[in-house]
Amino acid sequence: MGRFIRPHELPSEWEVAIVLSRAKLGQQVYEVLEGMIHNRRFQPGGRLNIEQIAKELGVSRTPVWEAVARLEREGLVTSMPHRGVFMAVLTHQDAHDLYELRQVTEALAARLAASHIDEAALARMEASLSAQSEAVAANDVVAYSSLDFEFHGIIYEYCNNPHLREALALIKNKMRPLNIHIEPILPLLYGDHQELVAALKARRGDEAEAVAFRHNKRMIEAISLQVTMETQPSKDQDAA
């Protein structure tokens, strides 16, 4: 049985404020680091300089380490004793498996969203399409990836199923360390987004589901192609 806590042993308002302030700071640092990862500040396998990050954010190393511990639990970074903290590297097999899962769940979310999405959300998606068009024209994968993350997030937001939304957010979060060359299929991916918005505007759930399924299939094929190219011997090796 636990010990009874007397009133004079309770923390003071000042002490509680310090604890809450530290918790808030840790959350803020976590959100900043998560944003850096989202914007590809760190490449898969790249090292995170904790000292530099703390100096850049104007905080001590403690909240940075707390944020890193949380990111490590989420599978986004890896802490190696005596070596440092590194961005996680998603294997091609992991990427393939995650996209297979996303293919089905995101297709379902698109079908459900067709019945619940409102005009304001559709306007946000169309604004995103305009920005995506510029990223595709410039072959800017970093900008496109950021826009893509937000674009699909709108669909998740309006699927009207909190459990599905949570599952999709987890899948996308796990996929952030993905390093796949999508430049050759950027126009196709953008075209899928255009068709998806059209289907949602027309409230055609079956069509939205089919487009979302095909969209993810393109990524699965891109992963398989990259694996094939990386495992095939080069011409120089063949000639040797």
N, C-alpha and C positions, 0 to 999 in steps of 0.2 A: 504494500500500500504506500502511495507517495506521501512525502512530507507536506504537512500543511504550511502554506506560505502566509506569513503574517503581513498585515498591511504595510508596515514600515520596510518590508523586504521587497516590495514591488518597485520596479524601475520608475524613476522620476520621469516627468514629461520631457525634460531635457534629454535624458538618456534614450527615451523612445524616439525622440526627434532625430537623434544622431543615427540610430539604427535604421529608421525609415529613409533618412537622407542617403545613407550608404547603399541601401537597397535600390533606391531610385537611381543613384549614380551607376551602380552595376548594370541596371537594366538599360540605361542610356548608352553605356559603352558597348553592351551587347548589341544593341540596335545599330550603332555606328559600324561595328565590325561586320555585322550581318549585311549591312548596306555595301560595305567595301567588297565583300565576297560576291554579292549580287552584281556589282558593277565591274567584276573581274579585276579588282585591284591586285589580287594575289592569284597567280596561276597554279593549276593543279601540281602538287609536289613542291611548290615554292615555299620559302621560309618566311615566317612572320617575325619581324623584329619587335619583340615586346617592348624593349626600352624605347625604340623610336616611336612606336604607336602611342605609348604613354605620354611621351614628350609632345607629340603632335596633338593629342587630345587635351593636354594640360592637366593630366591626372596622375596619380601614383600608379605603380605597377599592380597594386592589389586588385582594383576593379577590372583591370585588363585581364589579369589571370583568372578572375572569377568568370568573366565573359568567355575566355578561352576554354575553361572547364565545361561550360554549358555547350559551347560549339562542338567540343570533343564528344560529349554525350550524344549530340545530334549527328555525329559522323562526318562533320564538315572539316575538322582539323585533327591532326595527330600530334601528340606531345611525346617526344623521344628524349629520355634521360641523357643529359650531358651533350645533347645535340641541338635541341630547340623545338619550336612548334612549326609544323608544316601543314600546308593545305592538303587535304585528303586527295587521293587519286582514285577515280572511279574506273574500275576495270571495264573492259569492253563487255565482258559477260554480265557484270552488274548493270551496266547501262542497258544492255539488251533486255535483261529481265525486268528492269524498272519500266522500260518503254512498253513492254508487253502488258504490264499491269496498268500503266497509264492509258494505253490504247483503249482498253475496255472501260475503265472508270471515267475517262474524259469523254468518251462517246456517250455514255449514259448521262453525264452532266450536261452535255450540249443538248440532248433530247429534252431533258427536264427544263433547262433554261429557256427553251423556246416557248414554254407556257407561262413563264414567270418574269422574264426580262422586261424592263420598262424602257420608255423612250429616252430617258436621260442616260441609261446605261448604253443603249445602242449608239447614242451620240458620242459617248466616250470611246466606244469601239471604232467608230468611223474616224474620229480624230486620231486615234492610234494608227489606223490604216494609212492615213496621210503621212504621219511621221515614219511609219515602216517603209513606205514607198521611197522616201528620201534615203533611208538607211540601205535599202536594197540597191538603189541606183549608185550609191557610193561604195557598195560592197563592204559596208561597215557592220561586221558580225557582232561586235560588242554592243553597239547601239541597238541593233535589231534584237539581240537576245534580251536586253533590258525591256524593250517595248513588248516583246513576245511574252515575257513573264507577267507583265501587267495585263496584257490582252486576255490571256487565258484565265487570269485571276478574276476577271469580270464574269466569265462564264461560271466559275466555281461559286462566285458570290450569289448568283441568281439560280442555282440549281435547286434551291429550296429543300436541300437535304443536308443538315449540318454534319452528319456522319460521313457522307460522301465528300463534302467540302474539306473536312479534316484529313481524310485519307489522301485526297489529291494534293493538299498543301504539303503533307509529309513526303509524298513521292517527289514532288518538284523540289523540295528542300534537299532531299538526298541526291538529286541529280545535278546540283550546282557545281560539283567538281568535274563535271563532264567536259572532256576535251575532244570534240569531234569536228572535223572540217565540213561545215555545211554551206560554204560559199557556192558550190555548184548548184545547190538546190534552193537557194534563197528565193528566186522568183517563183518556184513552185510552192514553197511554203507560204509565201505572201499571197499567192493566188488562192490557196486553201482558206486563208483568213478572209479574203474577200467573199468567197462562196459561203463561208460560215456566217458572216454578218448578214448576207442576203437571206439565208435560210432562217435565221433568227428573226429578222424583220418580218418575214412572211409567216412566222409561227409554224414553220414546217419542221417538226421535231425529228421525224425520220430522216429527212435530208441533212439536218444539222448533225445527227448522230453518224451518218455515213461519211460526211466530210471530215469530222473529227477523227474517225477511225482511220481513214485514208491518210490524214495528216500525220498521225503517229506512225503509220506504216512506212512512210517515207523516211522517217528518222531511223527506224529499225533497219531498213535497207541501207541507209547511209553508214550505219555502224558496221553492218556486215561487210560492206564494200571496203571500208577502211581497214578492217581486220584482214581481209583478203590481200589488200595492197601491201600491208605491213609484213605479212607472213610469206609473200611470194619472193623468191630470190631475185635480186636485181640482175640486169643484163650483164653487168661486170662479173657477177658471181657465176652466171651461166657460161661466160666465155672462159673463165679460169679453168 
